[in-house]
Amino acid sequence: MSDTVNERIKTDIDQNEVMLFMKGTPVFPQCGFSAAVVQILNHVGVKFGSADVLVDPEIRDGIKAYTNWPTVPQLYVKGEFVGGCDIIREMFEAGELEQMLDEKGIAREAA
Amino acid sequence: MPMAASDIERLIKDAMPDAEVRIDDLRGDGDHYLANVVSSAFVGKSRVQQHQMVYEALQGRMGGELHALALQTSAPEAG
């Protein structure tokens, strides 16, 4: 993986407190797993940045190596990898996702 | 290229011999699975680490020939 790709990923993660790497866009997700995470983030009322890995094969490969995680979507909060679709869903169902966002001081709006 | 449920189970058990593995073929198409894995190897690990251990066991197949594998991981209940 080239350093530039790593830099771009790092910049995205640094500049967005909540950053989602996904297939498609929040408005038009191209994959059920990405759609599920978008839906959860919208439900808990956080603003998030997103990158569409389908339009950028370098990022698509790069993000998998970046965190040693083989799949997309991937959610980062304040620079830290939180998980993929299964983990986000489990955390949301257990109430842990909102708790974690609040603990990290991420602003949320009532859905 | 889909993978057989028995192959997924075998790879996980090779890496974590004590693992209890249950695989559901969610759509009956041999391509969308749910794996429930319980192993003492998960004790003290975060969810991310637990999933990474399973991905490791699958030796790069996840995201490749294995398109959709939902994961539920946990350590055995105490007692």
N, CA and C atoms of all chains as a GROMACS GRO file, in nm:
protein
  570
    1MET      N    1   0.084  -0.119   0.000
    1MET     CA    2   0.000   0.000   0.000
    1MET      C    3   0.088   0.125   0.000
    2SER      N    4   0.053   0.222  -0.082
    2SER     CA    5   0.137   0.341  -0.089
    2SER      C    6   0.112   0.431   0.032
    3ASP      N    7   0.211   0.511   0.064
    3ASP     CA    8   0.200   0.600   0.179
    3ASP      C    9   0.089   0.702   0.159
    4THR      N   10   0.070   0.743   0.034
    4THR     CA   11  -0.033   0.844   0.008
    4THR      C   12  -0.171   0.795   0.048
    5VAL      N   13  -0.200   0.669   0.018
    5VAL     CA   14  -0.331   0.616   0.054
    5VAL      C   15  -0.347   0.616   0.206
    6ASN      N   16  -0.244   0.571   0.273
    6ASN     CA   17  -0.245   0.572   0.419
    6ASN      C   18  -0.269   0.713   0.473
    7GLU      N   19  -0.200   0.810   0.412
    7GLU     CA   20  -0.215   0.950   0.454
    7GLU      C   21  -0.358   0.998   0.434
    8ARG      N   22  -0.415   0.963   0.320
    8ARG     CA   23  -0.553   1.008   0.291
    8ARG      C   24  -0.651   0.948   0.391
    9ILE      N   25  -0.631   0.820   0.423
    9ILE     CA   26  -0.719   0.756   0.519
    9ILE      C   27  -0.704   0.824   0.655
   10LYS      N   28  -0.581   0.848   0.692
   10LYS     CA   29  -0.555   0.910   0.822
   10LYS      C   30  -0.617   1.050   0.829
   11THR      N   31  -0.604   1.126   0.720
   11THR     CA   32  -0.662   1.260   0.717
   11THR      C   33  -0.813   1.253   0.733
   12ASP      N   34  -0.877   1.161   0.661
   12ASP     CA   35  -1.023   1.144   0.673
   12ASP      C   36  -1.062   1.114   0.818
   13ILE      N   37  -0.987   1.026   0.879
   13ILE     CA   38  -1.020   0.983   1.015
   13ILE      C   39  -0.994   1.095   1.115
   14ASP      N   40  -0.887   1.171   1.090
   14ASP     CA   41  -0.854   1.282   1.180
   14ASP      C   42  -0.954   1.397   1.168
   15GLN      N   43  -1.000   1.420   1.046
   15GLN     CA   44  -1.084   1.539   1.025
   15GLN      C   45  -1.232   1.515   1.054
   16ASN      N   46  -1.270   1.390   1.072
   16ASN     CA   47  -1.410   1.360   1.102
   16ASN      C   48  -1.417   1.281   1.232
   17GLU      N   49  -1.479   1.342   1.332
   17GLU     CA   50  -1.488   1.273   1.462
   17GLU      C   51  -1.554   1.137   1.446
   18VAL      N   52  -1.655   1.133   1.359
   18VAL     CA   53  -1.720   1.005   1.327
   18VAL      C   54  -1.704   0.986   1.177
   19MET      N   55  -1.634   0.881   1.139
   19MET     CA   56  -1.602   0.860   0.998
   19MET      C   57  -1.639   0.718   0.956
   20LEU      N   58  -1.717   0.709   0.849
   20LEU     CA   59  -1.761   0.578   0.801
   20LEU      C   60  -1.706   0.552   0.662
   21PHE      N   61  -1.632   0.444   0.649
   21PHE     CA   62  -1.592   0.396   0.516
   21PHE      C   63  -1.696   0.294   0.474
   22MET      N   64  -1.757   0.317   0.359
   22MET     CA   65  -1.874   0.236   0.322
   22MET      C   66  -1.878   0.213   0.171
   23LYS      N   67  -1.972   0.127   0.131
   23LYS     CA   68  -1.998   0.108  -0.012
   23LYS      C   69  -2.120   0.192  -0.048
   24GLY      N   70  -2.100   0.288  -0.138
   24GLY     CA   71  -2.206   0.381  -0.172
   24GLY      C   72  -2.198   0.504  -0.083
   25THR      N   73  -2.306   0.578  -0.080
   25THR     CA   74  -2.312   0.700   0.000
   25THR      C   75  -2.423   0.686   0.103
   26PRO      N   76  -2.421   0.772   0.207
   26PRO     CA   77  -2.528   0.762   0.307
   26PRO      C   78  -2.667   0.769   0.246
   27VAL      N   79  -2.683   0.845   0.138
   27VAL     CA   80  -2.815   0.856   0.076
   27VAL      C   81  -2.844   0.735  -0.012
   28PHE      N   82  -2.740   0.686  -0.082
   28PHE     CA   83  -2.759   0.568  -0.166
   28PHE      C   84  -2.656   0.459  -0.134
   29PRO      N   85  -2.675   0.391  -0.021
   29PRO     CA   86  -2.581   0.283   0.012
   29PRO      C   87  -2.592   0.172  -0.094
   30GLN      N   88  -2.478   0.110  -0.125
   30GLN     CA   89  -2.476   0.006  -0.228
   30GLN      C   90  -2.461  -0.134  -0.170
   31CYS      N   91  -2.481  -0.145  -0.041
   31CYS     CA   92  -2.461  -0.274   0.024
   31CYS      C   93  -2.544  -0.274   0.152
   32GLY      N   94  -2.603  -0.386   0.181
   32GLY     CA   95  -2.692  -0.395   0.297
   32GLY      C   96  -2.623  -0.368   0.429
   33PHE      N   97  -2.496  -0.409   0.439
   33PHE     CA   98  -2.423  -0.390   0.564
   33PHE      C   99  -2.394  -0.241   0.586
   34SER      N  100  -2.354  -0.174   0.477
   34SER     CA  101  -2.330  -0.030   0.487
   34SER      C  102  -2.460   0.044   0.518
   35ALA      N  103  -2.567   0.003   0.454
   35ALA     CA  104  -2.697   0.067   0.477
   35ALA      C  105  -2.737   0.055   0.624
   36ALA      N  106  -2.711  -0.061   0.682
   36ALA     CA  107  -2.751  -0.084   0.822
   36ALA      C  108  -2.676   0.010   0.916
   37VAL      N  109  -2.547   0.031   0.890
   37VAL     CA  110  -2.469   0.119   0.977
   37VAL      C  111  -2.515   0.265   0.961
   38VAL      N  112  -2.541   0.306   0.838
   38VAL     CA  113  -2.592   0.442   0.814
   38VAL      C  114  -2.722   0.464   0.890
   39GLN      N  115  -2.808   0.365   0.884
   39GLN     CA  116  -2.937   0.375   0.950
   39GLN      C  117  -2.920   0.391   1.102
   40ILE      N  118  -2.828   0.314   1.158
   40ILE     CA  119  -2.803   0.322   1.303
   40ILE      C  120  -2.746   0.460   1.339
   41LEU      N  121  -2.649   0.507   1.260
   41LEU     CA  122  -2.588   0.638   1.290
   41LEU      C  123  -2.693   0.749   1.282
   42ASN      N  124  -2.779   0.740   1.181
   42ASN     CA  125  -2.885   0.839   1.170
   42ASN      C  126  -2.979   0.830   1.289
   43HIS      N  127  -3.007   0.709   1.330
   43HIS     CA  128  -3.099   0.688   1.441
   43HIS      C  129  -3.045   0.747   1.571
   44VAL      N  130  -2.916   0.729   1.596
   44VAL     CA  131  -2.860   0.784   1.720
   44VAL      C  132  -2.828   0.932   1.706
   45GLY      N  133  -2.844   0.986   1.584
   45GLY     CA  134  -2.836   1.131   1.565
   45GLY      C  135  -2.696   1.190   1.562
   46VAL      N  136  -2.598   1.116   1.512
   46VAL     CA  137  -2.465   1.176   1.499
   46VAL      C  138  -2.440   1.218   1.355
   47LYS      N  139  -2.364   1.327   1.342
   47LYS     CA  140  -2.317   1.366   1.210
   47LYS      C  141  -2.192   1.283   1.181
   48PHE      N  142  -2.177   1.238   1.058
   48PHE     CA  143  -2.058   1.160   1.026
   48PHE      C  144  -2.008   1.188   0.886
   49GLY      N  145  -1.878   1.176   0.871
   49GLY     CA  146  -1.818   1.185   0.740
   49GLY      C  147  -1.822   1.047   0.676
   50SER      N  148  -1.817   1.042   0.543
   50SER     CA  149  -1.816   0.910   0.482
   50SER      C  150  -1.729   0.910   0.357
   51ALA      N  151  -1.676   0.793   0.326
   51ALA     CA  152  -1.601   0.774   0.203
   51ALA      C  153  -1.658   0.652   0.133
   52ASP      N  154  -1.679   0.665   0.004
   52ASP     CA  155  -1.734   0.555  -0.076
   52ASP      C  156  -1.618   0.476  -0.136
   53VAL      N  157  -1.596   0.355  -0.083
   53VAL     CA  158  -1.481   0.277  -0.130
   53VAL      C  159  -1.502   0.224  -0.272
   54LEU      N  160  -1.627   0.221  -0.318
   54LEU     CA  161  -1.653   0.166  -0.452
   54LEU      C  162  -1.597   0.257  -0.562
   55VAL      N  163  -1.589   0.387  -0.535
   55VAL     CA  164  -1.538   0.478  -0.638
   55VAL      C  165  -1.386   0.493  -0.626
   56ASP      N  166  -1.327   0.428  -0.526
   56ASP     CA  167  -1.185   0.447  -0.503
   56ASP      C  168  -1.118   0.316  -0.460
   57PRO      N  169  -1.075   0.236  -0.558
   57PRO     CA  170  -1.017   0.104  -0.527
   57PRO      C  171  -0.896   0.112  -0.435
   58GLU      N  172  -0.821   0.222  -0.443
   58GLU     CA  173  -0.704   0.236  -0.355
   58GLU      C  174  -0.746   0.243  -0.209
   59ILE      N  175  -0.849   0.322  -0.183
   59ILE     CA  176  -0.900   0.334  -0.046
   59ILE      C  177  -0.962   0.201  -0.005
   60ARG      N  178  -1.030   0.137  -0.099
   60ARG     CA  179  -1.096   0.010  -0.068
   60ARG      C  180  -0.997  -0.093  -0.017
   61ASP      N  181  -0.882  -0.104  -0.083
   61ASP     CA  182  -0.778  -0.197  -0.038
   61ASP      C  183  -0.706  -0.140   0.084
   62GLY      N  184  -0.681  -0.008   0.078
   62GLY     CA  185  -0.603   0.056   0.183
   62GLY      C  186  -0.669   0.047   0.319
   63ILE      N  187  -0.800   0.065   0.323
   63ILE     CA  188  -0.869   0.068   0.451
   63ILE      C  189  -0.867  -0.070   0.516
   64LYS      N  190  -0.862  -0.174   0.434
   64LYS     CA  191  -0.858  -0.310   0.490
   64LYS      C  192  -0.724  -0.336   0.558
   65ALA      N  193  -0.619  -0.286   0.498
   65ALA     CA  194  -0.486  -0.303   0.557
   65ALA      C  195  -0.467  -0.211   0.676
   66TYR      N  196  -0.527  -0.092   0.668
   66TYR     CA  197  -0.506   0.012   0.769
   66TYR      C  198  -0.537  -0.042   0.910
   67THR      N  199  -0.646  -0.118   0.919
   67THR     CA  200  -0.690  -0.165   1.050
   67THR      C  201  -0.683  -0.317   1.062
   68ASN      N  202  -0.628  -0.383   0.959
   68ASN     CA  203  -0.629  -0.529   0.959
   68ASN      C  204  -0.772  -0.581   0.977
   69TRP      N  205  -0.859  -0.531   0.892
   69TRP     CA  206  -1.000  -0.567   0.898
   69TRP      C  207  -1.045  -0.590   0.755
   70PRO      N  208  -1.097  -0.709   0.722
   70PRO     CA  209  -1.111  -0.744   0.580
   70PRO      C  210  -1.235  -0.692   0.510
   71THR      N  211  -1.323  -0.626   0.584
   71THR     CA  212  -1.450  -0.590   0.521
   71THR      C  213  -1.484  -0.443   0.540
   72VAL      N  214  -1.577  -0.399   0.458
   72VAL     CA  215  -1.636  -0.266   0.466
   72VAL      C  216  -1.784  -0.291   0.492
   73PRO      N  217  -1.854  -0.213   0.571
   73PRO     CA  218  -1.818  -0.085   0.631
   73PRO      C  219  -1.723  -0.094   0.750
   74GLN      N  220  -1.658   0.019   0.776
   74GLN     CA  221  -1.574   0.035   0.895
   74GLN      C  222  -1.604   0.171   0.957
   75LEU      N  223  -1.628   0.170   1.087
   75LEU     CA  224  -1.659   0.295   1.157
   75LEU      C  225  -1.545   0.334   1.250
   76TYR      N  226  -1.507   0.462   1.241
   76TYR     CA  227  -1.404   0.518   1.330
   76TYR      C  228  -1.465   0.633   1.409
   77VAL      N  229  -1.436   0.635   1.538
   77VAL     CA  230  -1.479   0.747   1.622
   77VAL      C  231  -1.355   0.804   1.690
   78LYS      N  232  -1.335   0.934   1.669
   78LYS     CA  233  -1.217   1.003   1.723
   78LYS      C  234  -1.089   0.924   1.695
   79GLY      N  235  -1.075   0.880   1.574
   79GLY     CA  236  -0.951   0.815   1.533
   79GLY      C  237  -0.942   0.668   1.567
   80GLU      N  238  -1.041   0.618   1.640
   80GLU     CA  239  -1.031   0.480   1.685
   80GLU      C  240  -1.130   0.391   1.608
   81PHE      N  241  -1.082   0.276   1.563
   81PHE     CA  242  -1.168   0.182   1.492
   81PHE      C  243  -1.269   0.119   1.590
   82VAL      N  244  -1.396   0.134   1.559
   82VAL     CA  245  -1.500   0.081   1.649
   82VAL      C  246  -1.547  -0.057   1.604
   83GLY      N  247  -1.562  -0.075   1.473
   83GLY     CA  248  -1.605  -0.206   1.426
   83GLY      C  249  -1.670  -0.201   1.290
   84GLY      N  250  -1.713  -0.318   1.246
   84GLY     CA  251  -1.790  -0.331   1.124
   84GLY      C  252  -1.937  -0.342   1.158
   85CYS      N  253  -2.014  -0.386   1.061
   85CYS     CA  254  -2.160  -0.387   1.076
   85CYS      C  255  -2.208  -0.469   1.197
   86ASP      N  256  -2.153  -0.588   1.214
   86ASP     CA  257  -2.201  -0.675   1.323
   86ASP      C  258  -2.179  -0.611   1.459
   87ILE      N  259  -2.059  -0.554   1.477
   87ILE     CA  260  -2.024  -0.497   1.607
   87ILE      C  261  -2.107  -0.372   1.634
   88ILE      N  262  -2.123  -0.288   1.532
   88ILE     CA  263  -2.204  -0.166   1.550
   88ILE      C  264  -2.347  -0.204   1.588
   89ARG      N  265  -2.399  -0.306   1.519
   89ARG     CA  266  -2.536  -0.347   1.547
   89ARG      C  267  -2.549  -0.403   1.690
   90GLU      N  268  -2.452  -0.486   1.728
   90GLU     CA  269  -2.454  -0.540   1.865
   90GLU      C  270  -2.446  -0.429   1.968
   91MET      N  271  -2.355  -0.334   1.944
   91MET     CA  272  -2.339  -0.223   2.039
   91MET      C  273  -2.466  -0.140   2.047
   92PHE      N  274  -2.527  -0.116   1.931
   92PHE     CA  275  -2.649  -0.035   1.928
   92PHE      C  276  -2.760  -0.106   2.005
   93GLU      N  277  -2.776  -0.234   1.981
   93GLU     CA  278  -2.883  -0.309   2.047
   93GLU      C  279  -2.863  -0.315   2.198
   94ALA      N  280  -2.736  -0.313   2.242
   94ALA     CA  281  -2.708  -0.318   2.385
   94ALA      C  282  -2.705  -0.179   2.448
   95GLY      N  283  -2.726  -0.074   2.366
   95GLY     CA  284  -2.720   0.062   2.419
   95GLY      C  285  -2.577   0.114   2.437
   96GLU      N  286  -2.480   0.034   2.395
   96GLU     CA  287  -2.340   0.072   2.419
   96GLU      C  288  -2.289   0.176   2.319
   97LEU      N  289  -2.351   0.179   2.202
   97LEU     CA  290  -2.303   0.272   2.100
   97LEU      C  291  -2.327   0.416   2.145
   98GLU      N  292  -2.450   0.445   2.189
   98GLU     CA  293  -2.483   0.579   2.234
   98GLU      C  294  -2.397   0.617   2.355
   99GLN      N  295  -2.380   0.521   2.444
   99GLN     CA  296  -2.298   0.542   2.563
   99GLN      C  297  -2.154   0.582   2.524
  100MET      N  298  -2.098   0.505   2.429
  100MET     CA  299  -1.962   0.531   2.386
  100MET      C  300  -1.951   0.669   2.320
  101LEU      N  301  -2.050   0.704   2.236
  101LEU     CA  302  -2.048   0.834   2.169
  101LEU      C  303  -2.056   0.947   2.271
  102ASP      N  304  -2.142   0.929   2.371
  102ASP     CA  305  -2.157   1.031   2.474
  102ASP      C  306  -2.028   1.045   2.555
  103GLU      N  307  -1.969   0.930   2.589
  103GLU     CA  308  -1.844   0.934   2.665
  103GLU      C  309  -1.733   1.004   2.590
  104LYS      N  310  -1.734   0.990   2.458
  104LYS     CA  311  -1.630   1.054   2.378
  104LYS      C  312  -1.666   1.198   2.343
  105GLY      N  313  -1.783   1.241   2.392
  105GLY     CA  314  -1.822   1.381   2.372
  105GLY      C  315  -1.865   1.413   2.230
  106ILE      N  316  -1.923   1.314   2.161
  106ILE     CA  317  -1.974   1.337   2.026
  106ILE      C  318  -2.117   1.392   2.036
  107ALA      N  319  -2.141   1.506   1.968
  107ALA     CA  320  -2.274   1.567   1.975
  107ALA      C  321  -2.377   1.478   1.906
  108ARG      N  322  -2.494   1.467   1.969
  108ARG     CA  323  -2.602   1.390   1.908
  108ARG      C  324  -2.729   1.473   1.908
  109GLU      N  325  -2.806   1.458   1.802
  109GLU     CA  326  -2.936   1.523   1.795
  109GLU      C  327  -3.042   1.417   1.809
  110ALA      N  328  -3.151   1.453   1.875
  110ALA     CA  329  -3.262   1.357   1.884
  110ALA      C  330  -3.309   1.325   1.744
  111ALA      N  331  -3.328   1.196   1.718
  111ALA     CA  332  -3.370   1.155   1.583
  111ALA      C  333  -3.514   1.195   1.559
  112MET      N  334  -1.674  -1.678  -0.549
  112MET     CA  335  -1.684  -1.824  -0.537
  112MET      C  336  -1.727  -1.860  -0.395
  113PRO      N  337  -1.844  -1.919  -0.379
  113PRO     CA  338  -1.894  -1.949  -0.244
  113PRO      C  339  -1.809  -2.055  -0.174
  114MET      N  340  -1.824  -2.057  -0.044
  114MET     CA  341  -1.752  -2.153   0.040
  114MET      C  342  -1.852  -2.239   0.114
  115ALA      N  343  -1.820  -2.365   0.135
  115ALA     CA  344  -1.910  -2.452   0.209
  115ALA      C  345  -1.903  -2.420   0.359
  116ALA      N  346  -2.017  -2.434   0.425
  116ALA     CA  347  -2.022  -2.406   0.569
  116ALA      C  348  -1.923  -2.494   0.644
  117SER      N  349  -1.908  -2.618   0.599
  117SER     CA  350  -1.818  -2.710   0.669
  117SER      C  351  -1.672  -2.664   0.660
  118ASP      N  352  -1.637  -2.598   0.549
  118ASP     CA  353  -1.501  -2.545   0.535
  118ASP      C  354  -1.477  -2.430   0.632
  119ILE      N  355  -1.578  -2.344   0.645
  119ILE     CA  356  -1.565  -2.230   0.738
  119ILE      C  357  -1.545  -2.284   0.879
  120GLU      N  358  -1.628  -2.381   0.915
  120GLU     CA  359  -1.620  -2.438   1.049
  120GLU      C  360  -1.482  -2.501   1.073
  121ARG      N  361  -1.434  -2.574   0.975
  121ARG     CA  362  -1.306  -2.642   0.990
  121ARG      C  363  -1.192  -2.541   1.011
  122LEU      N  364  -1.191  -2.434   0.933
  122LEU     CA  365  -1.084  -2.335   0.945
  122LEU      C  366  -1.085  -2.270   1.083
  123ILE      N  367  -1.206  -2.241   1.132
  123ILE     CA  368  -1.214  -2.178   1.264
  123ILE      C  369  -1.166  -2.275   1.372
  124LYS      N  370  -1.207  -2.400   1.358
  124LYS     CA  371  -1.167  -2.498   1.460
  124LYS      C  372  -1.019  -2.532   1.453
  125ASP      N  373  -0.960  -2.524   1.333
  125ASP     CA  374  -0.816  -2.544   1.322
  125ASP      C  375  -0.741  -2.440   1.405
  126ALA      N  376  -0.792  -2.316   1.400
  126ALA     CA  377  -0.724  -2.207   1.470
  126ALA      C  378  -0.760  -2.204   1.618
  127MET      N  379  -0.884  -2.242   1.649
  127MET     CA  380  -0.931  -2.239   1.789
  127MET      C  381  -0.996  -2.373   1.821
  128PRO      N  382  -0.914  -2.470   1.861
  128PRO     CA  383  -0.963  -2.608   1.876
  128PRO      C  384  -1.080  -2.624   1.973
  129ASP      N  385  -1.090  -2.536   2.074
  129ASP     CA  386  -1.199  -2.553   2.170
  129ASP      C  387  -1.327  -2.484   2.124
  130ALA      N  388  -1.324  -2.420   2.008
  130ALA     CA  389  -1.437  -2.338   1.966
  130ALA      C  390  -1.563  -2.420   1.940
  131GLU      N  391  -1.674  -2.367   1.988
  131GLU     CA  392  -1.803  -2.419   1.945
  131GLU      C  393  -1.849  -2.330   1.831
  132VAL      N  394  -1.872  -2.391   1.716
  132VAL     CA  395  -1.904  -2.313   1.598
  132VAL      C  396  -2.041  -2.354   1.546
  133ARG      N  397  -2.125  -2.256   1.524
  133ARG     CA  398  -2.253  -2.284   1.459
  133ARG      C  399  -2.264  -2.195   1.337
  134ILE      N  400  -2.288  -2.256   1.224
  134ILE     CA  401  -2.297  -2.177   1.100
  134ILE      C  402  -2.438  -2.187   1.045
  135ASP      N  403  -2.499  -2.072   1.020
  135ASP     CA  404  -2.629  -2.070   0.953
  135ASP      C  405  -2.611  -2.016   0.812
  136ASP      N  406  -2.668  -2.084   0.717
  136ASP     CA  407  -2.669  -2.036   0.579
  136ASP      C  408  -2.794  -1.950   0.566
  137LEU      N  409  -2.773  -1.818   0.574
  137LEU     CA  410  -2.886  -1.726   0.593
  137LEU      C  411  -2.986  -1.728   0.478
  138ARG      N  412  -2.935  -1.744   0.358
  138ARG     CA  413  -3.027  -1.739   0.243
  138ARG      C  414  -3.034  -1.872   0.170
  139GLY      N  415  -2.961  -1.972   0.220
  139GLY     CA  416  -2.961  -2.100   0.152
  139GLY      C  417  -2.888  -2.095   0.019
  140ASP      N  418  -2.802  -1.994   0.001
  140ASP     CA  419  -2.732  -1.982  -0.127
  140ASP      C  420  -2.583  -2.014  -0.118
  141GLY      N  421  -2.539  -2.060   0.002
  141GLY     CA  422  -2.398  -2.092   0.018
  141GLY      C  423  -2.308  -1.969   0.008
  142ASP      N  424  -2.364  -1.851   0.029
  142ASP     CA  425  -2.285  -1.729   0.012
  142ASP      C  426  -2.306  -1.627   0.123
  143HIS      N  427  -2.412  -1.644   0.200
  143HIS     CA  428  -2.441  -1.550   0.309
  143HIS      C  429  -2.457  -1.629   0.437
  144TYR      N  430  -2.355  -1.622   0.522
  144TYR     CA  431  -2.355  -1.704   0.642
  144TYR      C  432  -2.358  -1.619   0.769
  145LEU      N  433  -2.406  -1.682   0.874
  145LEU     CA  434  -2.389  -1.628   1.008
  145LEU      C  435  -2.310  -1.731   1.088
  146ALA      N  436  -2.199  -1.690   1.145
  146ALA     CA  437  -2.123  -1.781   1.228
  146ALA      C  438  -2.130  -1.736   1.373
  147ASN      N  439  -2.167  -1.830   1.458
  147ASN     CA  440  -2.167  -1.805   1.601
  147ASN      C  441  -2.051  -1.885   1.660
  148VAL      N  442  -1.956  -1.815   1.718
  148VAL     CA  443  -1.835  -1.882   1.765
  148VAL      C  444  -1.817  -1.855   1.915
  149VAL      N  445  -1.807  -1.962   1.991
  149VAL     CA  446  -1.781  -1.949   2.134
  149VAL      C  447  -1.648  -2.017   2.163
  150SER      N  448  -1.555  -1.943   2.221
  150SER     CA  449  -1.424  -2.003   2.250
  150SER      C  450  -1.360  -1.935   2.370
  151SER      N  451  -1.287  -2.015   2.447
  151SER     CA  452  -1.216  -1.958   2.562
  151SER      C  453  -1.105  -1.864   2.515
  152ALA      N  454  -1.066  -1.876   2.389
  152ALA     CA  455  -0.962  -1.787   2.336
  152ALA      C  456  -1.009  -1.641   2.335
  153PHE      N  457  -1.141  -1.620   2.346
  153PHE     CA  458  -1.195  -1.483   2.340
  153PHE      C  459  -1.194  -1.414   2.475
  154VAL      N  460  -1.164  -1.488   2.580
  154VAL     CA  461  -1.168  -1.429   2.715
  154VAL      C  462  -1.075  -1.308   2.721
  155GLY      N  463  -1.130  -1.196   2.769
  155GLY     CA  464  -1.048  -1.077   2.786
  155GLY      C  465  -1.018  -0.999   2.660
  156LYS      N  466  -1.078  -1.042   2.547
  156LYS     CA  467  -1.055  -0.971   2.420
  156LYS      C  468  -1.175  -0.880   2.389
  157SER      N  469  -1.146  -0.769   2.322
  157SER     CA  470  -1.255  -0.682   2.278
  157SER      C  471  -1.327  -0.748   2.161
  158ARG      N  472  -1.445  -0.694   2.128
  158ARG     CA  473  -1.519  -0.749   2.012
  158ARG      C  474  -1.435  -0.742   1.886
  159VAL      N  475  -1.368  -0.627   1.868
  159VAL     CA  476  -1.286  -0.612   1.748
  159VAL      C  477  -1.179  -0.720   1.743
  160GLN      N  478  -1.113  -0.744   1.857
  160GLN     CA  479  -1.007  -0.846   1.860
  160GLN      C  480  -1.065  -0.985   1.834
  161GLN      N  481  -1.183  -1.012   1.889
  161GLN     CA  482  -1.246  -1.144   1.869
  161GLN      C  483  -1.276  -1.168   1.721
  162HIS      N  484  -1.332  -1.065   1.657
  162HIS     CA  485  -1.363  -1.081   1.514
  162HIS      C  486  -1.235  -1.094   1.433
  163GLN      N  487  -1.132  -1.018   1.472
  163GLN     CA  488  -1.005  -1.027   1.400
  163GLN      C  489  -0.946  -1.167   1.410
  164MET      N  490  -0.965  -1.232   1.525
  164MET     CA  491  -0.914  -1.368   1.541
  164MET      C  492  -0.984  -1.465   1.446
  165VAL      N  493  -1.115  -1.445   1.429
  165VAL     CA  494  -1.188  -1.532   1.336
  165VAL      C  495  -1.144  -1.504   1.192
  166TYR      N  496  -1.130  -1.376   1.159
  166TYR     CA  497  -1.084  -1.342   1.023
  166TYR      C  498  -0.948  -1.403   0.996
  167GLU      N  499  -0.863  -1.396   1.099
  167GLU     CA  500  -0.729  -1.455   1.090
  167GLU      C  501  -0.740  -1.605   1.058
  168ALA      N  502  -0.831  -1.672   1.129
  168ALA     CA  503  -0.849  -1.815   1.110
  168ALA      C  504  -0.893  -1.846   0.966
  169LEU      N  505  -0.964  -1.752   0.906
  169LEU     CA  506  -1.015  -1.775   0.770
  169LEU      C  507  -0.910  -1.744   0.664
  170GLN      N  508  -0.793  -1.701   0.707
  170GLN     CA  509  -0.676  -1.688   0.620
  170GLN      C  510  -0.702  -1.610   0.492
  171GLY      N  511  -0.761  -1.493   0.509
  171GLY     CA  512  -0.776  -1.405   0.393
  171GLY      C  513  -0.896  -1.434   0.306
  172ARG      N  514  -0.974  -1.536   0.340
  172ARG     CA  515  -1.090  -1.565   0.256
  172ARG      C  516  -1.203  -1.464   0.276
  173MET      N  517  -1.208  -1.409   0.399
  173MET     CA  518  -1.313  -1.312   0.426
  173MET      C  519  -1.293  -1.189   0.340
  174GLY      N  520  -1.401  -1.145   0.276
  174GLY     CA  521  -1.389  -1.031   0.187
  174GLY      C  522  -1.346  -1.073   0.048
  175GLY      N  523  -1.307  -1.200   0.034
  175GLY     CA  524  -1.272  -1.253  -0.096
  175GLY      C  525  -1.378  -1.354  -0.138
  176GLU      N  526  -1.340  -1.483  -0.134
  176GLU     CA  527  -1.436  -1.585  -0.175
  176GLU      C  528  -1.554  -1.594  -0.077
  177LEU      N  529  -1.529  -1.547   0.044
  177LEU     CA  530  -1.636  -1.546   0.143
  177LEU      C  531  -1.692  -1.404   0.147
  178HIS      N  532  -1.805  -1.386   0.082
  178HIS     CA  533  -1.856  -1.250   0.065
  178HIS      C  534  -1.922  -1.199   0.192
  179ALA      N  535  -2.010  -1.278   0.248
  179ALA     CA  536  -2.090  -1.228   0.359
  179ALA      C  537  -2.090  -1.328   0.473
  180LEU      N  538  -2.019  -1.294   0.578
  180LEU     CA  539  -2.018  -1.377   0.698
  180LEU      C  540  -2.044  -1.286   0.817
  181ALA      N  541  -2.167  -1.291   0.867
  181ALA     CA  542  -2.196  -1.215   0.988
  181ALA      C  543  -2.137  -1.292   1.104
  182LEU      N  544  -2.082  -1.221   1.200
  182LEU     CA  545  -2.014  -1.287   1.311
  182LEU      C  546  -2.078  -1.254   1.445
  183GLN      N  547  -2.095  -1.356   1.527
  183GLN     CA  548  -2.127  -1.337   1.667
  183GLN      C  549  -2.023  -1.415   1.745
  184THR      N  550  -1.947  -1.347   1.828
  184THR     CA  551  -1.842  -1.416   1.902
  184THR      C  552  -1.863  -1.393   2.051
  185SER      N  553  -1.826  -1.493   2.129
  185SER     CA  554  -1.832  -1.475   2.274
  185SER      C  555  -1.744  -1.578   2.343
  186ALA      N  556  -1.708  -1.546   2.465
  186ALA     CA  557  -1.636  -1.641   2.549
  186ALA      C  558  -1.741  -1.730   2.616
  187PRO      N  559  -1.702  -1.852   2.655
  187PRO     CA  560  -1.799  -1.940   2.720
  187PRO      C  561  -1.850  -1.876   2.849
  188GLU      N  562  -1.977  -1.901   2.882
  188GLU     CA  563  -2.032  -1.854   3.010
  188GLU      C  564  -1.953  -1.918   3.123
  189ALA      N  565  -1.924  -1.841   3.224
  189ALA     CA  566  -1.851  -1.896   3.338
  189ALA      C  567  -1.937  -1.999   3.410
  190GLY      N  568  -1.874  -2.103   3.464
  190GLY     CA  569  -1.945  -2.198   3.548
  190GLY      C  570  -2.009  -2.309   3.477
   0.00000   0.00000   0.00000
